[in-house]
Amino acid sequence: KAADAINLLTNFSLSHSAIHSITQRVGQKVQEWTEQKPLSNVTMMKEKRKVPVLFIEGDGLLLTRRKGKERAELHRVQIHEGVAKKGKRPVLVNSMMFESAESSQKAFKRASGWIEATYDLRNTVIISNSDGGSGYEKDKFDLIIGKCARHEHFRDAYHVNQKIKQRLSFDKELSYQMISAVREWDYTKVCTVISQANDRIQDDYRRAEYELELTKLLSYLDRNWDSLKGLHLRYLPLRKGIGVCESNHRPYSYRMKRQGRGFGQKGA
């Protein structure tokens, strides 16, 4: 379509393959610039930004596979300083996004360069949030933060609720009770729901399967318990601002998924 428009509306012509070649070259230049720019700014410590709270989130977006290629994943790290109202619409304050189609490690490295060049975090509370997938564990955030006043890590609520619904799919009523127990951060209630779910299994043929699902769910909640404590329970001077990375996938997912396009790593 771009080739058709140029050939129709200008006094020169380009083939679609020439346009593809140009976009690949320009894309490579842009990628090189975005990878190096945060590292090229050297700011004196006294001139760096000092903020009370800094939010850092990380997540991956699996893309539609290009024929004959492995399925590419877009790794994203998002940073912002909080939420403000613009009219009636909430907006993120000084939001920055860093991505890599190669690895979460590269996305974190780019974010780390920006943080190092921009912020003095010695008196800042860091709020980090992720789904806990490979490459997005709490220690990955620790590595890019350095010295700060306090670091509070959260397991993303959307993914936790999805995990609960998946493991308790055979008892929908108790899945909602489990979500409520986790939201209240009440381990006694969690154990009570697990016990009730065991007692309410009526399908003897699938009993072993359901009991295994409950064991896996309790193990998942045990591993992540500290990160499941809600924002309102941590005595922090804020009530919102986490969970934005997942919702901000949309500009990428609308462009790169479910439109008949497939992406390899370089194309992504």
C-alpha positions as CSV (number, residue, x, y, z in Angstrom):
1,K,0.0,0.0,0.0
2,A,2.9,2.4,0.8
3,A,4.4,1.6,-2.6
4,D,1.1,2.2,-4.4
5,A,0.7,5.6,-2.6
6,I,4.2,6.8,-3.5
7,N,3.9,5.7,-7.1
8,L,0.5,7.3,-7.5
9,L,1.1,10.6,-5.7
10,T,4.8,11.5,-6.4
11,N,7.0,11.9,-9.4
12,F,9.2,8.9,-8.5
13,S,8.6,5.2,-7.9
14,L,9.6,2.7,-5.3
15,S,8.9,-1.1,-5.2
16,H,7.4,-2.7,-2.1
17,S,10.7,-4.6,-1.6
18,A,12.7,-1.3,-1.6
19,I,10.3,0.2,1.1
20,H,10.7,-3.0,3.2
21,S,14.5,-2.6,2.9
22,I,14.3,1.1,4.0
23,T,12.1,0.3,7.0
24,Q,14.5,-2.5,8.1
25,R,17.5,-0.1,8.0
26,V,15.6,2.7,9.7
27,G,14.3,0.2,12.3
28,Q,17.9,-0.9,13.0
29,K,19.1,2.7,13.5
30,V,16.2,3.4,15.9
31,Q,16.9,0.2,17.9
32,E,20.6,1.1,18.2
33,W,19.7,4.6,19.4
34,T,17.1,3.5,21.9
35,E,19.5,0.9,23.4
36,Q,22.4,3.4,23.7
37,K,20.7,6.7,24.6
38,P,20.0,6.0,28.3
39,L,23.6,5.0,28.8
40,S,25.0,8.2,27.1
41,N,23.5,10.7,29.6
42,V,25.8,11.2,32.5
43,T,24.1,13.2,35.2
44,M,25.7,14.4,38.4
45,M,24.1,12.8,41.5
46,K,22.9,16.2,42.9
47,E,21.1,16.9,39.6
48,K,19.2,13.5,39.5
49,R,15.5,13.3,40.1
50,K,14.5,12.6,43.7
51,V,11.0,11.1,43.9
52,P,9.1,9.6,46.9
53,V,7.9,6.6,45.0
54,L,9.0,4.9,41.8
55,F,7.0,2.1,40.1
56,I,8.7,-0.5,38.0
57,E,6.8,-3.3,36.3
58,G,7.8,-6.1,33.9
59,D,5.9,-8.5,31.7
60,G,6.2,-10.5,28.5
61,L,3.8,-10.5,25.5
62,L,3.8,-13.6,23.3
63,L,3.4,-12.7,19.7
64,T,1.9,-14.6,16.8
65,R,4.4,-17.0,15.4
66,R,5.8,-16.4,11.9
67,K,5.8,-19.4,9.7
68,G,8.9,-21.5,10.2
69,K,10.2,-19.4,13.1
70,E,10.0,-19.7,16.9
71,R,7.3,-17.8,18.6
72,A,8.7,-14.3,19.4
73,E,8.1,-12.7,22.8
74,L,8.1,-9.0,23.5
75,H,9.7,-8.3,26.9
76,R,8.7,-5.0,28.5
77,V,9.7,-3.0,31.5
78,Q,7.6,0.1,32.4
79,I,8.6,2.8,34.9
80,H,6.5,5.7,36.2
81,E,6.2,8.0,39.2
82,G,2.6,7.6,40.0
83,V,-0.9,8.4,38.7
84,A,-2.4,11.9,38.2
85,K,-5.7,13.1,36.9
86,K,-5.8,14.9,33.5
87,G,-9.4,16.1,33.5
88,K,-11.3,13.0,34.4
89,R,-8.7,10.6,32.9
90,P,-6.0,9.1,35.0
91,V,-2.5,9.3,33.4
92,L,0.9,8.0,34.4
93,V,3.5,10.5,35.6
94,N,6.8,10.5,33.6
95,S,6.1,7.0,32.2
96,M,8.9,5.3,30.3
97,M,8.8,1.9,28.6
98,F,11.8,-0.3,27.6
99,E,11.5,-3.4,25.5
100,S,13.4,-6.2,23.9
101,A,12.4,-9.0,21.5
102,E,15.5,-11.0,22.6
103,S,15.2,-11.4,26.4
104,S,13.8,-9.9,29.6
105,Q,17.5,-9.5,30.7
106,K,18.0,-7.0,27.8
107,A,14.8,-5.1,28.6
108,F,15.9,-4.8,32.3
109,K,19.4,-3.7,31.3
110,R,18.0,-0.8,29.2
111,A,15.7,0.2,32.1
112,S,18.6,0.0,34.5
113,G,20.6,2.4,32.4
114,W,17.7,4.9,32.4
115,I,17.2,4.6,36.2
116,E,20.9,5.1,36.8
117,A,21.1,8.1,34.6
118,T,17.9,9.8,35.8
119,Y,17.2,9.0,39.5
120,D,18.7,9.3,42.9
121,L,16.8,6.5,44.7
122,R,18.4,6.7,48.1
123,N,15.2,8.1,49.7
124,T,12.8,6.5,47.3
125,V,10.3,3.7,47.9
126,I,10.4,1.3,45.0
127,I,7.1,-0.5,44.1
128,S,7.7,-3.4,41.7
129,N,5.1,-5.7,40.2
130,S,5.2,-8.8,37.9
131,D,3.4,-12.1,37.3
132,G,6.5,-13.9,38.6
133,G,7.2,-15.6,35.3
134,S,10.8,-16.6,34.3
135,G,12.9,-13.5,34.0
136,Y,10.5,-11.3,36.1
137,E,11.2,-12.5,39.6
138,K,11.8,-10.1,42.5
139,D,15.6,-10.4,42.4
140,K,15.6,-9.2,38.8
141,F,14.1,-5.9,40.0
142,D,16.6,-5.8,42.9
143,L,19.5,-5.9,40.4
144,I,18.4,-2.7,38.6
145,I,17.4,-0.7,41.6
146,G,20.6,-0.5,43.7
147,K,20.4,1.5,46.9
148,C,16.9,2.7,47.8
149,A,14.9,3.5,51.0
150,R,12.6,0.5,50.6
151,H,11.5,-2.1,48.0
152,E,8.0,-3.6,48.0
153,H,7.4,-6.3,45.4
154,F,3.9,-7.4,44.3
155,R,2.6,-10.4,42.5
156,D,0.3,-9.1,39.8
157,A,-3.3,-9.6,41.0
158,Y,-4.8,-10.4,37.6
159,H,-2.4,-13.4,37.1
160,V,-3.0,-14.6,40.7
161,N,-6.7,-14.5,40.2
162,Q,-6.4,-16.4,36.9
163,K,-4.2,-19.0,38.6
164,I,-6.9,-19.5,41.4
165,K,-9.7,-19.8,38.9
166,Q,-7.7,-22.3,36.9
167,R,-6.8,-24.5,39.9
168,L,-10.3,-24.3,41.3
169,S,-12.2,-24.6,38.0
170,F,-14.2,-27.5,39.4
171,D,-15.7,-25.4,42.3
172,K,-16.5,-21.9,41.0
173,E,-18.0,-20.7,44.3
174,L,-14.9,-21.6,46.3
175,S,-12.6,-19.9,43.7
176,Y,-14.2,-16.6,44.5
177,Q,-13.8,-17.3,48.2
178,M,-10.1,-18.0,47.7
179,I,-9.7,-14.8,45.7
180,S,-11.3,-12.9,48.7
181,A,-9.0,-14.7,51.2
182,V,-5.9,-13.8,49.2
183,R,-7.1,-10.2,48.9
184,E,-7.5,-10.1,52.7
185,W,-4.0,-11.8,53.0
186,D,-5.5,-14.2,55.5
187,Y,-3.7,-17.5,55.4
188,T,-6.1,-19.2,57.8
189,K,-8.9,-18.5,55.4
190,V,-6.8,-19.8,52.5
191,C,-6.3,-23.1,54.3
192,T,-10.0,-23.3,55.2
193,V,-11.0,-22.9,51.5
194,I,-8.5,-25.6,50.5
195,S,-10.0,-27.9,53.1
196,Q,-13.6,-27.2,52.0
197,A,-12.7,-27.8,48.4
198,N,-11.2,-31.2,49.3
199,D,-14.4,-32.1,51.2
200,R,-16.7,-30.9,48.3
201,I,-15.1,-33.0,45.6
202,Q,-18.0,-35.3,44.4
203,D,-16.4,-36.8,41.3
204,D,-14.6,-39.8,42.6
205,Y,-13.2,-40.6,39.2
206,R,-11.4,-37.3,39.1
207,R,-10.7,-36.9,42.8
208,A,-6.9,-37.5,42.5
209,E,-6.7,-34.9,39.7
210,Y,-8.6,-32.3,41.7
211,E,-6.6,-32.9,44.8
212,L,-3.4,-32.4,42.8
213,E,-4.8,-29.1,41.6
214,L,-5.4,-28.0,45.2
215,T,-1.9,-29.1,46.2
216,K,-0.4,-27.0,43.3
217,L,-2.5,-24.0,44.2
218,L,-1.5,-24.1,47.9
219,S,2.2,-24.5,46.9
220,Y,1.9,-21.5,44.5
221,L,0.3,-19.3,47.2
222,D,3.0,-20.4,49.7
223,R,5.9,-19.5,47.4
224,N,4.5,-16.1,46.6
225,W,2.8,-15.2,49.9
226,D,4.9,-12.2,50.8
227,S,4.3,-10.7,47.4
228,L,0.5,-11.2,47.7
229,K,0.1,-8.7,50.5
230,G,-2.1,-5.9,49.2
231,L,-1.1,-2.3,48.7
232,H,-3.6,-1.2,51.4
233,L,-2.0,-3.6,53.9
234,R,1.6,-2.3,53.6
235,Y,1.3,1.1,55.2
236,L,2.4,2.9,52.0
237,P,1.5,6.5,51.2
238,L,-0.5,5.5,48.1
239,R,-3.5,3.4,47.0
240,K,-3.0,2.9,43.2
241,G,-0.4,2.7,40.5
242,I,0.4,-1.0,40.1
243,G,-0.9,-3.3,37.4
244,V,-0.3,-0.8,34.5
245,C,2.1,-2.9,32.5
246,E,-0.5,-5.5,31.6
247,S,-3.0,-2.9,30.5
248,N,-0.4,-1.1,28.5
249,H,0.3,-4.1,26.4
250,R,-2.6,-3.0,24.2
251,P,-0.7,-0.7,21.7
252,Y,1.6,-3.7,21.0
253,S,-1.0,-6.5,21.0
254,Y,-3.5,-4.6,18.8
255,R,-0.7,-4.0,16.3
256,M,1.1,-7.3,16.5
257,K,-1.6,-10.0,17.2
258,R,-4.8,-11.4,15.6
259,Q,-4.4,-9.5,12.4
260,G,-2.9,-12.2,10.2
261,R,0.6,-11.1,10.9
262,G,3.4,-13.2,12.3
263,F,6.7,-12.0,13.8
264,G,10.1,-13.4,14.2
265,Q,12.5,-11.8,16.7
266,K,14.1,-9.3,14.3
267,G,10.7,-8.3,12.8
268,A,9.2,-7.7,16.3
